[in-house]
Amino acid sequence: MNFVSRLWSEHRIATLAGVALLIAAVALAGYLILKRPEDISNPDAAFEPEPQKKAKPGIDWPLYGGNPQRTRYLGANRLKPPLKVAWQFNGRKLLEYSPIVVDGWLYFVNNNGQAFSVKARTGKARWVRDIAQLNASAPTYDKRTKLLFVSNLEPGQVIALDSRTGRTRWRRALPGRTESSPVVVGDRVIAGCECGTLYAFKAKTGKPLWETGLGGEIKAAPAFSEGVVYVGDYGGQMSAVRASDGSVKWQTGSQGSSFGRAGRFYATPAVAFGRVYAGNLDGRMYSFEKDSGALAWTQSTGGYVYSAPAVADTPKTPPSVYFGSYDGTVYALDARNGGQRWSAPAGGYVSGAGSLIGETVYIANITTTETHGFDAASGRQVFSFRDGAYNPVISDGKRIYLTGKKRVYAMTPGVKREKPGKGTEKGQGGKGK
């Protein structure tokens, strides 16, 4: 081979090697970009332990999540399984969201937009009102105005009802649907919209106060703590918004899933221990620093996390985060570092939020439409009820109120559990005018 031929051959070999290296580099870069991102762990993230609080009988559960922080915890330790049914009430259509309870009255709305007021002690209806054509949210009670605030899907609106009569006091149309259960902050009521905007209205009159556009459709309910509301959106961002004027304090994106798919926040966040906890449709539970928005940790599951978490430090457990996943599992994670304390089979896909009453974690699933309870310390199943689907239970410290597919059950401690029956139940009231 002459000199020129040899030089050309070596050039071709070098070129092919370079191309191969380039292809390998591109492939590696593509893999790194398209693969599912690894979970995050930041051991130096701020964490604030909180004092434990004991619940007294007669305490209110006035909004979705129990309190403005949406922690879904009530330390009513005497209300533990086994439980028996005291009464049951037919909500007529699907009950996707649990009731609230205030001053001895339950308030809830079915998916067809019928709102109910029911006596907590007897299950007898005080009033029933048609307020919308489609609803997927829980009402919020304001003790100052004695009004109930409800977000509706169709028509897209926020509506205020007189809690004693069920009559409409004001109604504000939105440019999109909303299933964002409102939160009351002082003299204002705040809720999100699928149009991607967070709204604040004057609680007494419905006068618009401010509106803030965020990164995507808002389906979650906003949580509130120390002057700031926290809410995730379908653009994959968690936002901290000042309740006073709607200005954005911080926004942090989600990790997302494989192939560069953005994460979406459907679940309502919970604020506790100086953190914001929220599930995401990328299959993770997220923990953000409340003040800065920095990611403290993420923990992956095997399915979507639609479930809002219950977050608490109980007498028998460390600070923990409890939630269900579409992988059919209920999880208990360490609230500080995201480490798994325990996991247990939930019986099917979990879509609704969990609740922690005393030392029992309640989760419902939409596969077998059952509700199960788990010991918060060990994960051992201690309760099962053959009704339920989405958001399982609330409590006023006197009774546990379990939400079935179409019925609400009042439960008290007892040695015999009554199975859900058919037909007319105790306390079924007539429709209001």
C-alpha positions as CSV (number, residue, x, y, z in Angstrom):
1,M,0.0,0.0,0.0
2,N,1.5,3.3,-1.0
3,F,1.7,6.3,1.3
4,V,-1.4,8.1,0.0
5,S,-3.5,4.9,0.3
6,R,-2.3,4.3,3.8
7,L,-3.0,7.8,4.9
8,W,-6.5,7.7,3.5
9,S,-7.2,4.3,5.2
10,E,-6.0,5.7,8.6
11,H,-8.2,8.8,8.0
12,R,-11.3,6.6,7.4
13,I,-10.6,4.6,10.5
14,A,-10.2,7.7,12.6
15,T,-13.3,9.2,11.2
16,L,-15.4,6.0,11.8
17,A,-14.1,5.9,15.4
18,G,-15.0,9.5,15.9
19,V,-18.5,8.9,14.5
20,A,-18.8,5.9,16.8
21,L,-17.8,8.0,19.8
22,L,-20.1,10.7,18.8
23,I,-23.0,8.3,18.4
24,A,-22.2,6.8,21.8
25,A,-22.1,10.2,23.4
26,V,-25.4,11.2,21.9
27,A,-26.9,7.9,23.0
28,L,-25.6,8.4,26.5
29,A,-26.9,12.0,26.6
30,G,-30.3,10.9,25.3
31,Y,-30.5,8.1,27.9
32,L,-29.6,10.5,30.7
33,I,-32.2,13.0,29.4
34,L,-35.0,10.4,28.7
35,K,-34.5,8.1,31.6
36,R,-36.5,8.5,34.8
37,P,-34.6,10.9,37.1
38,E,-33.2,9.5,40.3
39,D,-34.9,10.4,43.6
40,I,-33.4,13.4,45.5
41,S,-32.2,13.4,49.1
42,N,-30.9,16.5,50.8
43,P,-30.0,15.7,54.5
44,D,-29.2,19.3,55.2
45,A,-32.8,20.6,54.4
46,A,-34.5,22.5,57.2
47,F,-36.8,20.5,59.4
48,E,-38.9,21.8,62.3
49,P,-40.3,19.3,64.8
50,E,-43.7,20.3,66.2
51,P,-45.3,19.7,69.6
52,Q,-48.0,17.0,69.7
53,K,-51.5,18.1,70.2
54,K,-54.3,16.0,71.8
55,A,-57.8,16.3,70.4
56,K,-60.8,17.0,72.5
57,P,-64.3,15.7,71.7
58,G,-66.4,18.2,69.7
59,I,-63.5,19.6,67.7
60,D,-64.4,20.8,64.2
61,W,-63.1,19.5,60.8
62,P,-64.1,22.6,58.9
63,L,-62.4,22.1,55.5
64,Y,-60.8,19.4,53.3
65,G,-57.8,18.1,55.2
66,G,-59.1,19.2,58.6
67,N,-57.1,22.4,59.0
68,P,-55.6,25.1,56.7
69,Q,-52.3,23.2,56.6
70,R,-54.3,20.1,55.2
71,T,-52.5,17.7,57.5
72,R,-55.5,15.3,57.7
73,Y,-54.7,14.3,61.3
74,L,-56.8,14.2,64.5
75,G,-55.3,12.8,67.7
76,A,-58.5,11.2,68.9
77,N,-57.0,8.1,70.3
78,R,-60.2,6.7,71.8
79,L,-61.8,6.4,68.4
80,K,-59.9,3.2,67.4
81,P,-61.1,0.0,65.7
82,P,-63.2,-2.1,66.0
83,L,-65.9,0.4,64.9
84,K,-69.6,-0.1,64.6
85,V,-72.1,1.9,62.4
86,A,-74.3,4.3,64.4
87,W,-76.2,5.6,61.3
88,Q,-75.8,5.9,57.6
89,F,-77.0,8.5,55.1
90,N,-77.6,8.1,51.4
91,G,-75.9,10.8,49.3
92,R,-77.8,9.6,46.2
93,K,-74.8,9.9,43.8
94,L,-71.1,9.3,43.9
95,L,-69.4,10.9,46.9
96,E,-65.8,11.6,45.8
97,Y,-65.0,13.9,48.6
98,S,-65.4,13.5,52.3
99,P,-67.7,15.8,54.4
100,I,-66.6,18.5,56.8
101,V,-68.1,18.7,60.3
102,V,-68.8,22.0,62.2
103,D,-70.7,22.5,65.4
104,G,-72.4,19.1,65.2
105,W,-73.4,19.4,61.5
106,L,-71.9,17.5,58.5
107,Y,-71.7,19.3,55.1
108,F,-70.9,17.6,51.8
109,V,-71.5,17.7,48.1
110,N,-72.1,14.7,45.7
111,N,-70.7,14.5,42.2
112,N,-74.0,15.7,40.7
113,G,-73.7,19.0,42.6
114,Q,-76.2,18.3,45.4
115,A,-75.1,19.9,48.7
116,F,-76.2,18.4,52.1
117,S,-76.4,19.4,55.7
118,V,-76.8,16.5,58.1
119,K,-77.0,16.3,61.9
120,A,-73.8,14.6,63.1
121,R,-75.5,12.9,66.0
122,T,-78.5,11.4,64.2
123,G,-77.8,11.5,60.5
124,K,-81.0,13.5,59.8
125,A,-80.9,16.0,57.0
126,R,-81.4,19.7,57.7
127,W,-81.3,20.8,54.1
128,V,-80.4,19.5,50.6
129,R,-79.6,22.0,47.7
130,D,-78.8,21.7,44.0
131,I,-75.9,24.0,43.5
132,A,-74.2,22.7,40.3
133,Q,-74.3,20.0,37.6
134,L,-70.9,18.5,38.4
135,N,-68.8,18.7,41.6
136,A,-65.5,17.1,42.8
137,S,-64.5,19.0,45.9
138,A,-65.3,19.4,49.6
139,P,-66.9,22.5,51.1
140,T,-65.1,24.9,53.4
141,Y,-66.7,26.6,56.5
142,D,-65.9,30.1,57.6
143,K,-66.8,30.7,61.3
144,R,-66.8,34.5,60.9
145,T,-69.5,34.7,58.2
146,K,-71.0,31.3,58.9
147,L,-70.8,30.6,55.2
148,L,-69.9,27.5,53.2
149,F,-67.7,27.9,50.1
150,V,-67.7,25.3,47.3
151,S,-65.7,25.1,44.1
152,N,-67.7,23.4,41.2
153,L,-66.6,21.8,38.0
154,E,-69.7,22.6,36.0
155,P,-70.4,25.4,35.9
156,G,-66.9,26.5,36.8
157,Q,-67.5,28.7,39.8
158,V,-67.0,29.4,43.5
159,I,-70.3,29.6,45.4
160,A,-71.1,30.7,49.0
161,L,-74.0,29.1,50.9
162,D,-75.6,30.0,54.1
163,S,-74.7,27.1,56.4
164,R,-78.0,27.2,58.3
165,T,-80.3,27.2,55.3
166,G,-78.2,26.2,52.3
167,R,-79.3,29.3,50.3
168,T,-76.9,30.9,47.9
169,R,-75.3,34.1,49.3
170,W,-73.0,34.8,46.3
171,R,-71.6,33.1,43.2
172,R,-68.5,34.0,41.1
173,A,-68.1,32.5,37.7
174,L,-64.6,31.3,36.7
175,P,-63.1,31.0,33.1
176,G,-62.6,27.3,33.7
177,R,-63.7,24.3,35.8
178,T,-62.5,23.9,39.4
179,E,-62.2,21.1,41.9
180,S,-59.9,23.0,44.1
181,S,-61.5,22.9,47.6
182,P,-61.2,26.5,48.9
183,V,-59.3,27.7,52.0
184,V,-60.3,30.7,54.1
185,V,-57.6,33.1,55.1
186,G,-58.8,35.9,57.3
187,D,-61.4,37.8,55.3
188,R,-60.7,36.0,52.0
189,V,-61.5,32.7,50.3
190,I,-58.8,31.3,48.0
191,A,-59.2,28.5,45.3
192,G,-57.6,27.4,42.1
193,C,-59.0,27.0,38.6
194,E,-58.2,24.6,35.7
195,C,-57.6,27.8,33.7
196,G,-54.3,27.9,35.6
197,T,-55.1,30.8,37.9
198,L,-55.3,31.1,41.7
199,Y,-58.1,33.4,42.9
200,A,-58.9,35.3,46.1
201,F,-62.4,36.6,46.9
202,K,-63.8,38.6,49.7
203,A,-65.4,36.0,52.0
204,K,-68.5,38.0,52.9
205,T,-69.4,39.4,49.4
206,G,-67.4,37.5,46.8
207,K,-65.7,40.6,45.6
208,P,-62.5,39.6,43.6
209,L,-59.4,40.6,45.4
210,W,-56.5,39.2,43.3
211,E,-55.7,36.5,40.8
212,T,-52.4,34.9,40.0
213,G,-51.5,32.8,37.0
214,L,-49.4,29.8,37.7
215,G,-47.7,27.1,35.6
216,G,-50.7,24.9,34.6
217,E,-54.1,23.7,35.4
218,I,-54.8,23.8,39.2
219,K,-56.8,20.9,40.4
220,A,-55.4,20.6,44.0
221,A,-56.7,22.5,46.9
222,P,-54.3,25.2,48.3
223,A,-52.9,24.7,51.8
224,F,-52.1,27.7,54.0
225,S,-49.5,28.4,56.6
226,E,-48.1,31.7,58.0
227,G,-49.3,34.1,55.4
228,V,-48.6,31.9,52.4
229,V,-50.7,29.4,50.3
230,Y,-49.1,26.4,48.7
231,V,-50.5,24.7,45.6
232,G,-49.2,22.4,42.8
233,D,-50.3,22.5,39.2
234,Y,-50.4,20.3,36.0
235,G,-47.4,22.2,34.6
236,G,-45.4,20.4,37.3
237,Q,-44.7,23.3,39.6
238,M,-45.3,23.7,43.3
239,S,-45.9,27.4,44.1
240,A,-45.9,29.5,47.3
241,V,-48.2,32.5,46.9
242,R,-48.6,35.3,49.5
243,A,-52.2,35.3,50.6
244,S,-52.2,39.1,51.1
245,D,-51.7,40.1,47.5
246,G,-51.2,37.0,45.3
247,S,-47.5,37.7,44.7
248,V,-45.4,34.6,44.1
249,K,-42.8,33.8,46.9
250,W,-41.3,30.8,45.1
251,Q,-41.9,28.2,42.5
252,T,-40.2,24.8,42.2
253,G,-40.5,22.3,39.4
254,S,-41.0,18.5,39.8
255,Q,-38.6,15.9,38.6
256,G,-40.9,14.3,36.1
257,S,-40.9,10.9,34.6
258,S,-39.0,9.1,31.9
259,F,-38.8,10.4,28.3
260,G,-38.7,14.0,29.7
261,R,-42.4,13.9,30.7
262,A,-43.2,16.6,33.2
263,G,-44.6,15.7,36.6
264,R,-48.1,16.9,37.4
265,F,-49.4,17.8,40.8
266,Y,-53.0,16.6,41.4
267,A,-52.7,16.0,45.1
268,T,-53.4,18.7,47.7
269,P,-50.2,19.5,49.6
270,A,-49.8,19.3,53.4
271,V,-47.7,21.7,55.4
272,A,-45.9,20.5,58.5
273,F,-42.4,20.4,60.1
274,G,-41.3,23.4,58.0
275,R,-42.0,21.4,54.8
276,V,-44.5,21.1,52.1
277,Y,-45.5,17.5,51.2
278,A,-47.3,16.6,48.0
279,G,-47.8,13.6,45.7
280,N,-47.2,13.8,42.0
281,L,-48.4,11.8,38.9
282,D,-44.7,11.0,38.2
283,G,-45.2,8.5,41.0
284,R,-43.3,10.4,43.7
285,M,-44.0,12.0,47.1
286,Y,-42.2,15.3,47.3
287,S,-40.9,17.2,50.3
288,F,-40.0,20.9,49.8
289,E,-38.6,23.4,52.3
290,K,-41.5,25.6,53.2
291,D,-39.6,28.9,53.2
292,S,-37.3,28.5,50.2
293,G,-39.0,25.8,48.0
294,A,-35.8,23.8,47.9
295,L,-36.3,20.1,47.4
296,A,-35.6,18.2,50.7
297,W,-36.3,14.7,49.2
298,T,-38.4,12.7,46.8
299,Q,-39.5,9.1,47.1
300,S,-40.7,7.0,44.2
301,T,-43.6,4.5,44.3
302,G,-44.7,2.1,41.5
303,G,-47.7,4.2,40.3
304,Y,-49.3,7.6,40.2
305,V,-49.6,9.5,43.5
306,Y,-53.0,11.1,43.3
307,S,-53.4,10.8,47.1
308,A,-52.9,13.8,49.4
309,P,-50.8,12.9,52.4
310,A,-51.7,12.7,56.1
311,V,-48.7,14.2,58.0
312,A,-48.2,13.9,61.7
313,D,-46.1,13.2,64.7
314,T,-48.2,10.9,67.0
315,P,-47.4,9.6,70.5
316,K,-46.4,6.3,69.1
317,T,-44.7,7.3,65.8
318,P,-42.0,9.7,64.6
319,P,-42.9,12.5,62.2
320,S,-44.3,10.6,59.2
321,V,-46.1,11.0,55.9
322,Y,-48.9,8.6,55.0
323,F,-50.4,8.1,51.6
324,G,-51.5,5.6,49.0
325,S,-50.4,5.0,45.4
326,Y,-51.8,3.7,42.2
327,D,-49.4,0.8,42.7
328,G,-51.9,-0.6,45.2
329,T,-49.8,0.2,48.3
330,V,-50.1,2.4,51.3
331,Y,-46.8,4.0,52.5
332,A,-45.5,5.5,55.7
333,L,-42.4,7.6,55.1
334,D,-40.1,9.4,57.5
335,A,-41.1,13.0,57.2
336,R,-37.5,14.2,57.7
337,N,-35.6,12.2,55.1
338,G,-38.3,10.3,53.1
339,G,-37.1,6.8,54.2
340,Q,-39.7,4.1,54.2
341,R,-41.0,3.2,57.6
342,W,-43.4,0.6,56.3
343,S,-45.7,-0.3,53.3
344,A,-48.8,-2.4,53.1
345,P,-51.2,-3.6,50.4
346,A,-54.1,-1.2,50.0
347,G,-56.3,-3.7,48.1
348,G,-56.3,-1.8,44.9
349,Y,-55.6,1.6,43.2
350,V,-55.6,4.5,45.7
351,S,-56.8,7.8,44.3
352,G,-58.1,9.6,47.3
353,A,-56.3,11.1,50.3
354,G,-55.6,9.2,53.5
355,S,-56.5,10.3,57.0
356,L,-54.9,9.7,60.4
357,I,-57.3,9.4,63.3
358,G,-55.5,8.6,66.6
359,E,-53.0,5.9,65.7
360,T,-54.9,4.5,62.7
361,V,-54.3,5.4,59.0
362,Y,-57.4,5.1,56.8
363,I,-57.1,4.5,53.1
364,A,-59.8,3.7,50.5
365,N,-59.3,2.1,47.1
366,I,-61.2,2.4,43.9
367,T,-60.6,-1.2,42.7
368,T,-62.6,-3.1,45.4
369,T,-64.3,0.0,46.7
370,E,-63.3,-0.8,50.3
371,T,-61.8,1.2,53.2
372,H,-58.9,-0.1,55.2
373,G,-57.2,1.0,58.4
374,F,-53.6,0.5,59.3
375,D,-51.7,0.8,62.6
376,A,-49.6,3.9,62.2
377,A,-46.6,2.4,64.0
378,S,-46.4,-1.0,62.4
379,G,-48.5,-0.9,59.2
380,R,-50.6,-3.8,60.4
381,Q,-54.1,-3.8,59.1
382,V,-56.6,-3.2,61.9
383,F,-59.8,-2.2,60.1
384,S,-61.7,-3.1,57.0
385,F,-65.1,-1.9,55.7
386,R,-66.9,-3.0,52.5
387,D,-67.6,0.5,51.2
388,G,-65.4,3.4,50.1
389,A,-63.6,4.7,47.1
390,Y,-61.9,8.0,47.4
391,N,-61.4,10.1,50.5
392,P,-62.1,7.8,53.4
393,V,-62.8,9.3,56.9
394,I,-62.9,12.5,59.0
395,S,-63.7,12.9,62.7
396,D,-64.9,15.4,65.3
397,G,-63.4,13.5,68.2
398,K,-66.9,12.0,69.0
399,R,-67.4,9.8,65.9
400,I,-65.6,8.8,62.7
401,Y,-67.5,9.6,59.5
402,L,-66.6,7.3,56.7
403,T,-67.4,8.1,53.1
404,G,-68.6,5.3,50.9
405,K,-69.3,5.4,47.2
406,K,-72.7,7.0,47.8
407,R,-73.2,6.9,51.6
408,V,-71.8,8.5,54.7
409,Y,-71.5,6.3,57.8
410,A,-71.1,7.5,61.4
411,M,-69.0,5.1,63.4
412,T,-68.2,4.7,67.1
413,P,-66.0,2.2,68.9
414,G,-67.7,-1.2,69.3
415,V,-67.0,-4.9,69.2
416,K,-69.2,-5.6,66.3
417,R,-68.9,-4.0,62.9
418,E,-72.1,-3.5,60.8
419,K,-71.8,-4.2,57.1
420,P,-73.3,-1.5,54.8
421,G,-76.9,-2.3,53.9
422,K,-79.3,-1.4,51.1
423,G,-82.5,0.6,51.1
424,T,-83.5,3.5,53.2
425,E,-81.1,4.3,56.1
426,K,-81.6,6.0,59.4
427,G,-81.8,9.7,59.2
428,Q,-82.5,10.2,55.5
429,G,-84.0,13.6,55.1
430,G,-86.0,15.1,52.4
431,K,-84.9,17.6,49.8
432,G,-84.8,21.3,50.7
433,K,-86.6,23.9,48.8
